[in-house]
Amino acid sequence: MHQSLVKHMKPLKEMRVLQARDGFGTGVDDSQRSALLERIAVFNSAGEQCCQHLREQLQGGEAVADGPRREASSTRTGTRSRR
């Protein structure tokens, strides 16, 4: 599962995420566990910010594509509006 999580991340980030996840093995005290959870929370937050940025880019791209798509559709139906 973690491979799909980091598939599109840069190698250094991938390594850090995997190290944090692997840190939950045996022999981890509460302080170490807390630090690992904090690191994972930071990675999660960065991932959410990246996803939001990509959503915004996608919305912009869809808005750009919508104009020609509407024009092509109205041209086929003969309802092209005059400007």
N, C-alpha and C positions, 0 to 999 in steps of 0.2 A: 504494500500500500504506500509506503513512504517513497517509493520510486516514482509514482505518479505525482506525488506532492511536489517533488523537487525536479521533475523532468525538464521544466522550462527555466529553472533558476540557473544562475551562473555557478560554475564549479565551486568557488569559494563559499558561497552561501549554502550550496548543497552540502558541502563538507561540514559546515557549522550546524546545520539542521540535523544531520545524521549523528554528529557527535553529541548533540544535546539529547536526541532520542535514545541513543545508546547508553547515555549516562544513567538511565533508570535501572541499571542492572542491580545485582545483589551488592550489599555492602554500602549502599548510599544512605548517609544520615539525613536527618530532616533539613539541615542547613544546605547541604548539597542539592537535595531534592527541590527545595525552595528556589535555589539559584537556577537550576535547570528549568523549572517551570517558568521562571521569569524570562529566561532566554527564549524559550519556546513562545511565550506571549509576545515578545518583541518581534520574532520572526512572523508570527501570525498577523500582527498589526501591519508589518511591512507588506506582507502578502495581500492583505485586505486593501491597503492603499494602492498597490500595484493593480489589483483587479478593478478598483474604482476608476483609476486613470484609464485603463483599457476600455472600460464601459463608456467613459466619456468620449474617447477617441472613436469608438464604434458608433455612438450616437451621431457624432459629427460626420462620419463617413456615410451613414445612412441618410442623413439630411442632404448631403451633397448628391447622393445617388437618387434621391426621391424626385428631384426636379426633372431630370431627363427621363426617368421612369414614367412620371405623370405625363410628360409631353409626348412620349412615344405611345402611351396608351390613348391619349386624346387624339393623336394623329390617326391611329388605327380606327377609332370610332367616328372620326370626322367632327369632333367637338373641340377642336383646337381654339383656344381663346386668343383674341387679338390684344396686343399691348399698346 
